[in-house]
Amino acid sequence: MSETILILNAGSSSIKFQLYELDGDEGLHRRFKGQMGGIGSAAPRLHAVDAQDRVLVDEVLEAEAADTMEEGQAVLGGWLMEHLGGPPIAVGHRVVHGGPDFAAPVLVDDGVLEALEALVPLAPLHQPFNLAPIRSIRARRPDLPQVACFDTAFHRGHPEVAERFAIPESLYRQGVRRYGFHGLSYEFIARQIPVVAPELAGGRVVVAHLGNGASACAIGDGRSLDSTMGFTALDGLPMGTRPGSLDAGVVVHLAAQGMDAGALQDFLYHDCGLKGLSGLTSDMRELLASEAPSARLAIDYFCYHAAKAIAALATAMGGIDGIVFTAGVGENAAPVREAILRRCAWMGVEADPARNAAHGPLISTEASRLRAYVIPTNEERMIARHTLDVLRGRGGGAT
């Protein structure tokens, strides 16, 4: 029986999963992928497809079957037990925040898990849910190797001027610094650029990871040089329910009005961004379909700030050779890409309507000085590569 690696990417209401099979030369071949989604909603759904995208399961469950993350894990665990074809040799996990101490993927033990638990306040929307499956599997199979792969790791090594805040040194030593996130996605895209857009390999590229969570990253010669996200996943671009860059005075003002830390956290993570601006929804698809003026404002705001970020990151690199769009909105929302590129026209880039409507990969015109691409991301595959490398004793960064 072939060896396999199971990948889990757990969020607040969903668990994405992929199973990879290892071949003799250490290649990774996806056997299936899917998602246990809508956990805690009225209609939780388990969906999975095989390597040829044939549906293995597509089941809408009763609400009480997956009312909590633990129940959702149990449903998924039962399905996986029937379809794994034997226990995997390891499980790889996405963990959003690695803090100052974790700069590469790591084999999880009790000490690592305790250190990652301490970082929950820095990523309250993600970290608890990333760690929940790790704890659950350790309780049932303490002998099964589990590897934590960090969204912050790809951004380690930023120049000091990009990493620091203008605050006292003592706080920096305590770990208050700009970490950057979506690193697994950016690392995957950095490895895809030489394949999809070889003329940009080794060049200066801004990658825009646009989804319910959104950020942009300056990548030079395959390395992260700067990112819009900072100490937490609140900073930078506006997102589905998070505000992005916000004057700290606004937070001081809200605190003075009586909001405590818990209420502020809930407000900033759940009630702002596209949802707050539109007063309607955090879903870009619904906003694009709406004729409400507030929906148009939310879209324009999102595109305006994305274009500003691209320009700022180009400055950080001393120039720019290309732009790459990825993630749910970046890969699928042609009107959003077109609006962003229209604001970047002064850089010498223009969206080609037909190419953009077809979602690329190349979406800029032949006359454009800058090349613009759409490259689908695959965080789970990046996690699988790292997990394999940790098992082989090579550390992170498998190719």
C-alpha positions as CSV (number, residue, x, y, z in Angstrom):
1,M,0.0,0.0,0.0
2,S,1.4,3.4,-0.9
3,E,2.3,6.0,1.7
4,T,0.0,9.0,2.1
5,I,0.1,12.4,3.8
6,L,-3.2,14.0,5.0
7,I,-3.4,17.8,4.9
8,L,-5.9,19.8,7.1
9,N,-6.5,23.5,6.8
10,A,-9.0,24.3,9.5
11,G,-10.8,27.7,9.7
12,S,-13.6,29.0,12.0
13,S,-16.4,27.3,10.1
14,S,-14.7,24.9,7.7
15,I,-12.0,22.3,7.3
16,K,-10.3,21.9,3.9
17,F,-8.5,18.7,3.4
18,Q,-6.4,16.9,0.8
19,L,-4.8,13.5,0.7
20,Y,-1.5,13.1,-1.1
21,E,0.1,9.9,-2.2
22,L,3.9,9.6,-2.3
23,D,5.6,7.9,-5.3
24,G,9.1,6.4,-5.4
25,D,10.9,9.6,-6.3
26,E,9.1,11.5,-3.5
27,G,6.6,13.2,-5.7
28,L,3.2,14.1,-4.4
29,H,0.0,13.1,-6.2
30,R,-3.3,14.2,-4.9
31,R,-5.7,11.4,-4.3
32,F,-8.7,13.5,-3.2
33,K,-9.6,16.9,-1.8
34,G,-12.6,18.5,-0.2
35,Q,-14.1,20.6,2.5
36,M,-16.3,20.2,5.5
37,G,-18.0,23.6,5.3
38,G,-20.7,25.5,7.0
39,I,-19.9,24.2,10.5
40,G,-22.2,25.8,13.0
41,S,-24.6,26.9,10.2
42,A,-28.1,25.7,9.2
43,A,-26.7,23.6,6.4
44,P,-23.2,22.1,7.0
45,R,-21.9,20.4,3.9
46,L,-19.3,17.7,3.2
47,H,-17.9,17.8,-0.3
48,A,-15.0,15.9,-1.8
49,V,-13.6,15.0,-5.3
50,D,-11.0,12.6,-6.5
51,A,-7.9,13.3,-8.5
52,Q,-10.0,13.6,-11.7
53,D,-12.5,15.9,-10.0
54,R,-15.1,13.2,-9.8
55,V,-17.5,13.7,-6.9
56,L,-16.8,11.3,-4.0
57,V,-19.3,12.9,-1.6
58,D,-21.6,15.9,-1.7
59,E,-23.9,15.8,1.4
60,V,-25.8,18.6,3.1
61,L,-26.1,17.6,6.8
62,E,-28.6,18.4,9.4
63,A,-27.5,21.5,11.4
64,E,-27.2,19.5,14.7
65,A,-24.7,17.1,13.0
66,A,-22.0,19.7,12.8
67,D,-23.1,22.5,15.2
68,T,-19.6,22.9,16.6
69,M,-16.1,22.5,15.3
70,E,-15.7,19.3,17.4
71,E,-18.8,17.8,15.8
72,G,-17.6,18.9,12.3
73,Q,-14.3,17.2,12.9
74,A,-16.0,14.1,14.0
75,V,-18.1,14.0,10.8
76,L,-15.0,14.5,8.6
77,G,-13.0,12.1,10.7
78,G,-15.6,9.3,10.1
79,W,-15.6,10.0,6.3
80,L,-11.8,10.0,6.2
81,M,-11.5,6.7,8.0
82,E,-13.5,5.1,5.3
83,H,-11.6,6.7,2.4
84,L,-8.0,7.0,3.5
85,G,-7.2,3.4,2.6
86,G,-5.0,3.0,5.7
87,P,-3.4,5.5,8.2
88,P,-1.3,8.3,6.7
89,I,2.4,8.5,7.6
90,A,1.8,12.1,8.8
91,V,-0.7,15.0,9.0
92,G,0.3,18.5,7.9
93,H,-1.6,21.5,9.2
94,R,-1.8,25.2,8.4
95,V,-1.2,27.3,11.4
96,V,-1.7,31.0,10.8
97,H,0.7,32.5,13.4
98,G,4.2,31.3,14.2
99,G,5.2,34.3,16.3
100,P,8.9,35.2,16.6
101,D,10.1,31.7,17.4
102,F,8.8,29.5,14.5
103,A,10.4,30.5,11.2
104,A,10.0,27.1,9.5
105,P,7.6,24.1,9.6
106,V,8.0,22.0,12.7
107,L,7.1,18.6,14.1
108,V,4.5,19.1,16.8
109,D,5.1,18.0,20.4
110,D,3.7,19.2,23.7
111,G,6.1,22.1,23.9
112,V,5.3,23.3,20.4
113,L,1.6,23.1,21.0
114,E,1.8,25.0,24.2
115,A,3.9,27.8,22.4
116,L,1.3,28.0,19.6
117,E,-1.6,28.2,22.1
118,A,0.1,31.3,23.6
119,L,-0.2,33.0,20.2
120,V,-4.0,32.7,20.0
121,P,-4.5,36.4,21.1
122,L,-2.6,37.4,17.9
123,A,-4.8,35.5,15.6
124,P,-8.1,34.8,17.4
125,L,-10.1,34.3,14.2
126,H,-7.7,31.5,13.0
127,Q,-5.3,30.1,15.5
128,P,-7.8,28.3,17.9
129,F,-9.3,26.5,14.9
130,N,-5.9,25.6,13.4
131,L,-4.9,24.0,16.6
132,A,-8.1,22.1,17.4
133,P,-7.5,19.2,14.9
134,I,-3.9,18.9,16.1
135,R,-5.1,18.4,19.7
136,S,-7.8,16.0,18.6
137,I,-5.5,13.8,16.6
138,R,-2.8,13.9,19.3
139,A,-5.4,12.6,21.8
140,R,-6.4,9.7,19.5
141,R,-3.1,8.9,17.8
142,P,-0.2,10.4,19.8
143,D,2.3,8.3,17.7
144,L,1.2,9.9,14.4
145,P,3.6,12.7,13.3
146,Q,1.9,16.1,12.8
147,V,3.7,19.0,11.2
148,A,2.7,22.6,11.7
149,C,3.3,24.9,8.7
150,F,3.1,28.7,9.4
151,D,1.6,31.5,7.3
152,T,4.1,33.8,8.9
153,A,7.3,31.8,8.0
154,F,7.7,32.9,4.4
155,H,7.9,36.5,5.5
156,R,10.8,36.0,8.0
157,G,13.9,37.8,6.8
158,H,12.1,41.0,5.9
159,P,14.5,44.0,6.2
160,E,14.3,45.7,9.5
161,V,12.6,48.8,8.1
162,A,9.8,46.6,6.9
163,E,9.5,44.5,10.0
164,R,9.5,47.1,12.7
165,F,6.9,49.5,14.1
166,A,7.9,53.0,15.2
167,I,7.5,51.9,18.9
168,P,10.1,51.3,21.7
169,E,12.7,48.6,21.2
170,S,11.4,46.8,24.3
171,L,8.1,46.0,22.6
172,Y,9.9,44.7,19.5
173,R,11.9,42.3,21.8
174,Q,8.6,41.1,23.2
175,G,7.5,40.1,19.7
176,V,5.5,43.2,18.7
177,R,6.5,43.4,15.0
178,R,5.1,43.1,11.5
179,Y,4.9,39.3,10.7
180,G,2.9,39.2,7.5
181,F,0.4,36.4,6.7
182,H,-0.9,34.2,3.8
183,G,2.7,33.0,3.5
184,L,1.9,29.5,2.4
185,S,-0.1,30.9,-0.5
186,Y,2.7,33.3,-1.4
187,E,5.3,30.6,-1.2
188,F,3.3,28.4,-3.5
189,I,2.9,31.3,-6.0
190,A,6.6,32.2,-5.8
191,R,7.3,28.6,-7.0
192,Q,4.7,28.8,-9.7
193,I,5.9,32.0,-11.2
194,P,8.9,30.5,-13.1
195,V,6.5,27.9,-14.5
196,V,3.5,30.1,-15.5
197,A,5.3,33.4,-16.1
198,P,9.0,32.6,-16.7
199,E,9.7,36.2,-17.8
200,L,9.0,37.2,-14.2
201,A,11.2,34.6,-12.6
202,G,13.8,36.5,-10.5
203,G,11.9,39.7,-11.1
204,R,10.0,42.1,-8.8
205,V,6.4,40.9,-8.5
206,V,3.5,42.1,-6.3
207,V,1.2,39.2,-5.5
208,A,-2.4,40.1,-4.4
209,H,-4.0,37.4,-2.3
210,L,-7.6,38.5,-2.5
211,G,-10.3,36.6,-0.7
212,N,-12.3,37.0,2.5
213,G,-8.9,37.6,4.0
214,A,-6.8,39.8,1.7
215,S,-3.3,41.0,1.6
216,A,-0.5,41.8,-0.9
217,C,3.1,40.8,-0.9
218,A,6.3,42.1,-2.6
219,I,8.3,39.2,-3.9
220,G,11.8,39.7,-5.3
221,D,13.8,36.8,-6.7
222,G,11.3,34.4,-5.1
223,R,11.6,35.9,-1.6
224,S,9.1,38.0,0.4
225,L,10.4,41.5,0.9
226,D,7.4,43.2,2.4
227,S,3.7,42.5,3.0
228,T,0.6,44.6,3.8
229,M,-0.3,42.5,6.9
230,G,1.4,43.2,10.1
231,F,1.3,42.1,13.8
232,T,-2.1,40.5,13.3
233,A,-4.3,39.6,10.3
234,L,-6.3,42.8,10.8
235,D,-3.8,45.1,9.0
236,G,-3.4,46.2,5.4
237,L,-6.1,45.7,2.8
238,P,-9.8,45.8,3.6
239,M,-11.3,42.3,3.9
240,G,-14.6,40.5,4.1
241,T,-15.2,41.5,7.7
242,R,-11.9,43.1,8.8
243,P,-11.1,46.8,8.2
244,G,-7.5,46.6,7.0
245,S,-5.4,49.6,7.9
246,L,-7.0,51.7,10.6
247,D,-5.9,54.7,12.5
248,A,-5.0,53.4,16.0
249,G,-6.8,56.5,17.2
250,V,-10.1,54.9,16.1
251,V,-9.5,52.0,18.5
252,V,-8.6,54.5,21.3
253,H,-11.8,56.4,20.6
254,L,-13.9,53.3,20.7
255,A,-12.3,52.2,24.0
256,A,-13.0,55.6,25.4
257,Q,-16.6,55.2,24.4
258,G,-16.8,52.0,26.6
259,M,-15.8,49.1,24.3
260,D,-13.7,46.6,26.2
261,A,-11.0,44.5,24.6
262,G,-13.3,41.6,23.9
263,A,-15.9,43.8,22.2
264,L,-13.2,45.6,20.2
265,Q,-11.8,42.3,19.0
266,D,-15.2,41.0,17.9
267,F,-16.0,44.3,16.2
268,L,-12.7,44.5,14.3
269,Y,-12.8,40.8,13.2
270,H,-16.5,40.4,12.4
271,D,-18.2,43.7,11.7
272,C,-15.9,45.8,9.5
273,G,-14.5,45.5,6.0
274,L,-16.8,44.9,3.1
275,K,-19.6,43.9,5.5
276,G,-19.2,47.1,7.5
277,L,-19.0,49.4,4.4
278,S,-21.9,47.8,2.5
279,G,-24.1,47.1,5.5
280,L,-25.1,44.0,3.4
281,T,-22.6,41.2,3.1
282,S,-18.9,40.2,3.2
283,D,-19.3,38.2,0.0
284,M,-17.8,39.8,-3.0
285,R,-20.0,37.8,-5.3
286,E,-23.1,39.2,-3.7
287,L,-21.7,42.7,-3.8
288,L,-20.9,42.5,-7.5
289,A,-24.5,41.3,-8.1
290,S,-26.1,44.1,-6.0
291,E,-27.2,47.4,-7.3
292,A,-27.1,49.1,-3.9
293,P,-24.9,52.2,-3.7
294,S,-23.3,50.8,-0.5
295,A,-22.3,47.7,-2.4
296,R,-20.6,49.8,-5.1
297,L,-18.8,51.8,-2.4
298,A,-17.5,48.6,-0.8
299,I,-16.1,47.3,-4.1
300,D,-14.6,50.7,-5.0
301,Y,-13.0,50.9,-1.6
302,F,-11.5,47.4,-1.9
303,C,-10.1,48.1,-5.4
304,Y,-8.8,51.5,-4.5
305,H,-6.8,50.2,-1.5
306,A,-5.5,47.2,-3.4
307,A,-4.1,49.4,-6.1
308,K,-2.5,51.7,-3.5
309,A,-0.9,48.7,-1.9
310,I,0.5,47.5,-5.2
311,A,2.1,50.9,-5.7
312,A,3.5,51.0,-2.2
313,L,5.0,47.5,-2.5
314,A,6.5,48.5,-5.9
315,T,8.2,51.4,-4.1
316,A,9.5,49.0,-1.4
317,M,11.2,46.9,-4.2
318,G,12.5,49.8,-6.2
319,G,10.3,49.0,-9.1
320,I,7.9,46.3,-10.4
321,D,7.9,43.8,-13.3
322,G,4.6,42.1,-12.8
323,I,1.4,41.6,-10.8
324,V,-0.2,38.3,-9.9
325,F,-3.7,37.8,-8.6
326,T,-4.6,34.8,-6.5
327,A,-7.2,33.4,-4.0
328,G,-11.0,33.3,-4.2
329,V,-11.6,36.9,-5.4
330,G,-8.3,37.3,-7.2
331,E,-8.8,34.1,-9.2
332,N,-12.5,34.5,-10.0
333,A,-13.7,38.1,-9.9
334,A,-12.8,39.6,-13.3
335,P,-14.4,43.0,-12.6
336,V,-12.4,43.4,-9.4
337,R,-9.1,42.6,-11.3
338,E,-10.0,45.0,-14.1
339,A,-10.8,47.8,-11.6
340,I,-7.5,47.4,-9.8
341,L,-5.5,47.3,-13.0
342,R,-7.3,50.4,-14.2
343,R,-6.0,52.3,-11.2
344,C,-2.5,50.9,-11.9
345,A,-2.5,52.0,-15.6
346,W,0.1,54.7,-14.8
347,M,2.5,51.9,-14.2
348,G,2.1,50.6,-17.7
349,V,-0.4,47.8,-17.3
350,E,-3.9,47.3,-18.9
351,A,-6.3,44.4,-18.5
352,D,-7.1,42.6,-21.8
353,P,-10.9,42.1,-21.6
354,A,-11.0,38.7,-23.2
355,R,-8.0,37.3,-21.3
356,N,-9.4,38.7,-18.0
357,A,-12.8,37.3,-18.6
358,A,-11.2,33.9,-19.2
359,H,-9.3,34.2,-15.9
360,G,-5.9,34.1,-17.6
361,P,-3.3,33.0,-16.8
362,L,-2.1,36.1,-18.6
363,I,-4.6,38.9,-18.3
364,S,-2.7,42.0,-19.5
365,T,-2.6,43.3,-23.0
366,E,0.4,42.7,-25.3
367,A,1.1,46.5,-25.2
368,S,1.4,46.5,-21.4
369,R,4.9,47.2,-19.9
370,L,3.9,45.2,-16.8
371,R,2.6,41.7,-17.1
372,A,-0.5,40.8,-15.1
373,Y,-1.4,37.1,-14.3
374,V,-3.9,35.0,-12.5
375,I,-2.3,32.0,-10.8
376,P,-4.4,29.8,-8.6
377,T,-3.0,29.1,-5.2
378,N,-2.7,25.8,-3.4
379,E,-1.8,26.2,0.3
380,E,-2.5,22.5,0.9
381,R,0.0,21.3,-1.6
382,M,2.6,23.7,0.0
383,I,1.8,22.2,3.4
384,A,2.2,18.7,1.9
385,R,5.7,19.6,0.5
386,H,6.8,21.0,3.8
387,T,5.4,18.0,5.8
388,L,7.3,15.6,3.5
389,D,10.5,17.6,4.0
390,V,10.2,17.6,7.8
391,L,9.6,13.8,7.7
392,R,12.7,13.4,5.5
393,G,14.7,15.5,7.9
394,R,15.3,18.4,5.5
395,G,13.4,21.0,7.3
396,G,10.9,23.3,5.5
397,G,10.9,24.4,1.9
398,A,10.4,21.3,-0.2
399,T,10.4,21.7,-3.9
